[in-house]
Amino acid sequence: MRHPAPVLAALASAAVVALTVSASAAPGPDGWNNLGTGATTTTSALNGAVYALNTDAPGVLYVGGAFTDAGGNADADYIASWNGTSWSALGASVLNGAVHAVAYSGGKVYVGGVFTNAGGNPNADFLAVWDGKSWGTVCTASGPPITASVAALQVIGSTLYVGGSFQDGAGIKSADYLLACDLTTGAPHSTVDTDGDFSGAVYALTADSRGNLYAGGGFINLDRIAAADKIAYLDAGGWHALGSGAGSGGGAVTDFVRSLASNGTDVYVGTDAVDVAGIAQADHVVKWNGLSWSALGSNAAGTDGWFPASTSINSLTASGSRVVAGGNFQNANGDPLADQIASFDGSTWHPVGSNGSGNGPLNGNVTALATFGAQLEAGGSFTGAGGNTLASFAASFPLAPSVPPGGPPTGTATGTVLVNGAPFTGGQIAFSSKVDVTRGSLLLTTGTGNVTVSGGAGIPAIFVLARGVDNGQAVVEMRLAGGNFDVCKRKLAGSSKVAPRTVRRLWGKATGRFRTTGRFAAATVRGTYWLTADRCDGTLTTVKEGRVQVRDLVTRKTILVPAGKSYLARKR
């Protein structure tokens, strides 16, 4: 007989917690923060990659990965907890290998990975549970119930579903790659009847609000269903395919599924596949609403997906209309800031901050994501976030509303203004547009205030209009673009020094929250009159009225510049 997933009237929702960044945090230009520090205030809290994040326990973030130290605590090997102020170990050096999945239920923490003998228990291999005092096994079996790596965990009611690359889970011949364990009795069972009905590894698990289990991975023809390739769902009636498409058996998804997330009855799928269910724009991150597939956004032309062809989506998190995707990709939709991580606001995709020097905020892959109300937590192999080198392997980003209040900015032009290369006189200007005010000025009316930007003296005044974050609040950002930096190769006569020639600049006069970002500094204002200029020797911020908060992206210091003063963030 089949052992279907229990159908629940409602799933317990994950705890929503706004974690407070510790006093030692050093935010990058777009608000990326480190989660505390290591043994000293100049070392990162973690010393290895993060593969799993879980926020189901109130006020606690559980972090699993390949690290052997968290917050200077040498006992925090491969699994640790962060309470917003400090790191804690779960026992004393109890794991000997990386954690790839974390689940929480009933006051207990369940972990899966590549470790053996958790807490000295010879049967706690690849899967173990922490009850607050000691580590133990989860499923009843005559020996270790799991014999190879675990990649995903999902609790539905009193059942823990375990996915990975193992076979014969708990000694059950048909329990290949997925095993169900009763958390009350410890009794294990398979989700299929016959050995071979599960043909490949499970990389991701999630559940919708109806209690259906979704599994994603590398399998095909799950439970002998021709279209159940790479993804399928389990309900009281057994396993089912999700729609149909161009797969060999009529499956909608034709390549590996590496991540899953859910919000109500909507399930978001991170896959190596493109054109899911035959939809040209449905590439790499797609939505299943319980009945049909749909794309999330598209490229600028509306003809294809937003992500580049070579993309791996390792992690997804969803909250309301916002979906955040993390993985391995570069320059999505041609945007140099769209590297490794991106956020979907319900209609379009956007980068999540930057490194302050014209690229995405993270310098390595993202393998885990979690949301905490207005905060995003990211984990992976990166060794810096938003220009903050202390934010290695784990980082926090305060999410502002996806779109600043009032929708896209409205502009009124004076003189010659170009938007994406075309003459502009007035109307809405979409975010990510390239604006040229070298020979004119532009009054922008936005949800964060009004700003007039202009050029002058024939020096390029070009910027990309973008969203940013200022202390957790939305800010409209102008990122300097264009200019010919080849002129900087010319030395001063008789000297090895580079002339302080201005390559590009932008004047701004604002009431409200705005930011201008150059190569080596980001200037955030709440109503003032200021100049940002990228020169050969650095980025110069000059303040005519009010005060400007300047983030030096080289020294990673924040300087408050008053009226009548300037600050030069020097290039290395």
N, C-alpha and C positions, 0 to 999 in steps of 0.2 A: 504494500500500500504506500501511497504518497504521504509525506509529512509536510503539509503546507504551513506557510507562515500564519501565526495567529492574527486574526483581524481585530484591531483595537478600535474602540469608539474614538479615542483621541490619544495621540502620543504626548508624552511629557515633553514640553518644550525645553530647549537648552536655556540655561541661566544666562541672562543678559547682564553683563557686568562692565562698568566703565573702569578699567584699571587705571590707577594713578601712577604715572611715571616717577621713578625715584629721583631724589634730588641730584643724583650724579648723572642723570641723563644729559646728553649733549645733542640737541636736535639739529638735523641738517637743515638746508635752506627751505625745504618744503615740509618740515615737521617730522621727519623720520627720527625716532628715538631709540636708544638702546634700552634694554631691559636690565637696569642696574649695571654693575661692573663685576670684574673678577676679584682676585685677591687684592689688587690695588685699583685705584681709581683710573689708572691709565691702561687697564687691560679689559678685554671683552669678557662678558659674563660667561660665555660658552667657548669651549675650545674645539668644537667639532660640529658637523652638519646636523641640522634638525630635519626630521622626516615626518613628525606627527605632532599635532596640537589638538587639545581637547579643552572645552570650556563648560562642560555640563555641570561641574561642581560649583556651587555658588562662591564667587570671589576667588576662584583658583584657576590658573592656567597650567595644565599638565603638558609637559614638553618631552618628547621622545626623539632620540636620534643616535648619533655616533660619538657624542661628546663624553668625556670622562671627568669633567669638572663643570660645575654650575655655580656662579657667584662666589668662587673660591672654596666651595665645599667639595673636597676630594671624594666624599662618599656618594656624590650625585653622579653616578655612572649610568649613562644611557637613558635615564628617566629622572625627571626632577619636577618640582612645582614652583610656580612663581605667584606670589600673592599681591603683586603690585609694589612691594617694597623690598622683599628679600626672596632668596632662593632656598629651597629645602630639599633634602634627599628623602627618598622613600626607603628607609632602612639603610644599612651600612654596606655599601659596595656589593650589592646583591646580584647584579647582572654582569654577564661577561661578553655581551654582544649587543649590537645596535637594536633599537626599538623602531619599528616601522608603522605601528598602529597603536592607538590608545582609545579606550572606551571607559565610560564611568556610569555606574548604576548602583543604587542602594548603598552608597557610602564606600563602594569598592572600586578600585582602579584595575582595569584589565589591559594588559599590554601584549602585543605580538611582535615578533621580529626574528632575529637570527641567533639569539642567545640560547644557552643550555643551562640546566641546573639552577634555575632562579632561586635565590635564597638558600642554596645548598640542597634543594629538593631534586632528586634525580629524575623525577617525572615531569618537572616543570620546564620542558624544553619548548622553545619557540612561542609558547603561550603560557601566561601566568597571571595571577591575581594578587593584588595587595589589599589586605583587609584593614589596614591602618596599623597593624602590629607585625605581621609577617607575610611572607610570600608563599603561595601554594598553587595547586593545580585547579583547573576549571572543570574539566570533563572527567567522568569516571572511566577508567580503562585499565587494562592489565599491563601497565607500562606507560611510557609517554604517549599521550593521545595524539600529539602532532609530531611528525618526524621530518619536517622541512619548513622553510621560512613561511611566516605569516605576514601578509601585506595589508589586510583590512579587517576591521571589526565593526559590528553593528548590533546594538541591543534593541530588540522589539519585545516589549512586555517582559516576560521572565526568560526569554531566550536570547542567547548570545550567538550570533552568526560569525564564523571564522573563515576568512578567505585567504588563499595563498597559493603556493606551488607544491604543497604536500599531496600525498595520495593515501588512501585507506585510513582516513581520520578515525581515531579511536578504535582502530582495528576493523572498521566497517568497510567492506570491499567497494561499495558504491560511493563512499564519502571521499571522493577525490576533489581536491581544490576548494571544497566548501563543506563545512561541518557545522551542525547546530548543537548547542549545549544548553540544557535546562539549568538555569542558575539556581533553582531551588533544590533540585535533586542531584544535579551533576550528570544526569542521563544524557548520553549523546545520541544523535540520529542523523541520518542522511536526508538530503532534500530530494533525492531521486531514488528510483527503485533498483536500477540495474547498473552494475559496474560498466563504466565507459560512457554513461549518459552525460558525464561532465568531461569534456575533452581537453580543457586547457586552463591555465592559471586564472585566478580571480585577483584583480588588482584593486578593486574599489567596491564598496558597499554603501548603500544609503536606504532610507525608508521614507515613504510619503506619509501624509497625515491620515491615510486610511489603514496604515499598518502593512502595506505591501513592501516587500523586500526587493531592492534592485541590485543586481550584480553586474559588474563590468570587468572585462579582461580580454584574454586572447582566445577564448573558447569558440567553437562553432557547433551548430546543431544541438544546442543544449536540450537534454531530455528528449532527443530525437525530433525536435521541432526544427524544420529546415531553415526558417527565417530567424531563429534565435541565435544569432551570431554576434559575438562581442558584448552584447547586452541582452538582459532578459529580466522579467520580474516574476515574483512568486506571491500568489495569494491563496485563498482557501481552496481554489480549484486547481492549484499546481502552477507550473511554469508557463510563461507566455512570451511570445515575441512582441517587440514594440514596433508595430506597423510593418511596412515593407519598403523595399528599395531595390538597388541594382546589385546586391550581393549575390553570390553564386546560388544560394538557396532562397533568394528573395528578401534577404535581410536589409534593413535600412542603414546599418553601420558596417562599413567594410574594412575597418582597421582597428587596432587596439583601443580599448577604452581604459584610460589611466586614472580618471577621477570622476566622482559623482557628488552632487549636492542636491538638496531638496528644499522647497518652500511650499508648504501646503500640498496640493496635488501636482505641482510643477516639479519636474526633475530635470536638472541641468547635467549635461554630459560633456566631459572633456575627452576628446578622442584624437587619434592621429588621422582620422578619416576626413575627407572633404566631400562636399555634395551629399550630405546625409539625406536619405529618403528622396534623392534626386533634386534637392533644392540647391541651386548654384551658390547661394550665399551662406548655406549651412555648413561651414567649415570649422572644425576643431572644437568649438563650443556651441552646443545646440540645446534646444528645450523640447521636452516631451511633456504635454499637458494632461496625460492620461488617455488621450484619444489620438493625437496627431503630433507631428514634428513641426518645428519652426526654427528659422534662423534667428540669431541674436545680432542685429545690426548688419552692416555690410561695408564694403570698401567705399571710398569717396564717390566712385562712379555708380554705386548701387548694383553692380553687375556680378560681384564675387564676394567672398568672405573677407572679413577685416584682418584676420591673421595671415601671416605668410604661409606659403605651401609647406615649408619645413618647420613644423611646430609640434611640440609636445606639451600638453596641458597636464601637469602633475597634480594640481590641486584646485579646488573650487570652493567658494563659500557664497551663500546666498542669504540675503536679508531684505524682505520687501521687494522692491523692484530692482535693487542693486545686486549685481553678481560680480564677484571679483575672481579673476583667473590668474593662476601663477604657473610658471613652467619654464620652458626653454624656447624662447623666440626673440627675434631682434627686429626693430623698426617696423612694427605692425602698421599696415596702411601707409607705409612710407614715413612714419613719424619717428624721428631718432630718439624720442623720449619713451616710446612704447617698447621697452625691453623687459622681458621676464615677468612682468606683472601689468595688469590692466583692469579697469573697472567699467562695467556696463550700467548705465543709469536708467535703463528701461527703454531707451531709444537708440543710443549711440555708445560706442566704446571710447575710453579716454585713458591716457597714461595716469599713473599714480605718482605724481611728483617727478623729481629729476635728481640727478647728481649735482646739479648746479653748473655743469660744464657742457651742457648740450646733449647729454645722453640720459638713459633711464636711471632710476634711483639705485638699482641693485646691480652688483658686478658679478653675480653668479646665479645659478638656477634657484627657482622657488619650488619647494617640495611639500609645503604645508601652509595652510591659511586658516584663520578663524576670525570671526567678527565678535565684537563686544559693544553692542550698542553703537556709539559713534566712533569706535576704534577698530582698526584692523591690525591683526597680528600676522606676521609672515615669518616662515622658517625656511631654511635651505642651505645651500653651500656658499652663499655670498659672504664676503668679508668687509662689507660696508654698505650702508643704506643712506641715500640722500646726502652723501658726502661725510657721513658720520662713521668713522672707522671703528668706534666702539660697538656699533650696531652690527656685529658679525654673527652670522648664523641665525639670529633672531632679531626682529625689529618691530616697532610699533608705529602706526601711522594714524593720526586723528582724522577720521573721515568727516569732512564737511558735507552739507547737502550736495548731492551729485551735480545739481545745476544751481548757480547762485540765484537768489530770489529774483523773479521778474523775467526769467528766460534769457535768450541770447541778447547781447548788447545792441543798442541802436546807435548809429553814428550819423553825424552831420559834418560834412567836409567843407573846408575853406582852402582855396588854391587847388593844387594837383595832388590828389590822393589816389593810390592804387590799392585794390583789394584783390589778392590772388592774381595780380598782373593786369586787372581790368580797371578802367577809370571808375571812381566811386563818388557819388554826390550825396547820398543819404540812404538810410534804411537799415535793416538788421545786418549784423555781421556775425557769422557763425564762429564758434570757437574752433581753433586750429587754423584759422585763416591767416595768411601772410599779408601784412599791411605795410604800405610804404608811404611815409609822410615826409620824405626828404624835401619835397617842394611844396609842402602845404601843412595843414593842421587838421586834427580830427577831434571833435567833441564826442566822447563815448558816454552814453547813459546806460548804466548797468544796475544789476540788483545789489551791488555793493557800494554804489555811489556814482559820481560823475567825475570824469577826468578829461582834460584836453592834452593831447600829445602832439608834438611837433618836432621838426628838424631845424634846418638852418645852416648857413655857411657852406652849402653844397656837400656836406658830409652825409653819407648814407644814414637814414633814420628809418630802419625797417625792423619790424618785430612780428612775432607770432602771437596771436591772441590766445590765451589759455586760462584754464582754471587752476587755482592754487588753494593753499590752506594757510591761515594765519591764526595760530593758537586755537585750532579746532573750528574756526569760522571760515566760510568761503571768502576767497579773495580773487579778483580778476588780475591776471598776470600778463605782462608784456615781455616776451623773451626776445632779446636783441638777435637779429639775424643779418645775413649779408655782410658786405664789406670785404675788402681784399687785404688779407693779413700778410701777403707776400711783401708788402712795403716794409714790414718789420724786419726783414732780413738785411736791410741797409743799416750800416753802423754810422754812428757819429764820426765825423772827420777826425782822424787821429786818435780814436778811442774804440774800445771793445764794447761799449755800451750801446744799447738800442735807443733810438730817438723816441721820446714820448709822444709819438704821432697818434692822433685820434683816427681810428679806422671806422668807427660807427658810434652813433650816440642818439639819445632820445631825451627830449625835455618832457616833463609831465607836471601838470598843475591839477590837483585833485581835492575833492571832498569825499571822503569814504575810504574804503580799504582797497589798496592796489599794491602791486609789486612790479618792479622792473628787474630783470635778471640778465646779467652780462656773463662774460667768460669766467670771471674770478670773484664776482660778488653778486649778491641779491639784495635789493633795497626794498623794504616793506614800509608803506606809509599808511596813515589814517587821516589824510588831509594835509597837503603841503605842496610846495613848489620845488622841484628837484631835477637834476640832470644825472643820467647814467651814461657813461662814455667808456667804451672798450678801446683802450690805447695799446700800443705795442708793449708797454711796460706793466700793464695791469688794467684793472677796471676802476675808474674814478667816479665817485659819487659826490656831487656838489649840491648843497642845500641852500636855497634862496629864502624860503619861508618854512616855519614849523620845524619839525625834527624827523629824522629818518633813521630807522633801524637797519643797519647794514650787516649782512652776514658775509664775512670774509671766507670764501670757499677754499682758500689755500691754508690759512692758519686755523680755520674752523672756530673763529672767534666772532662774537656779536658786538658791534660798536654802535652807540647812539650818537648820531652826528647832528648837531644843532644848526640853526640858521647862521649863514655866514661862514660855515666851515666846510671842508672837504675831507674825503678819506680815499686813499688809494690802496686797493687790494692788489698787491704786487704779484706778478707771475713768478713762478719758481725760476 
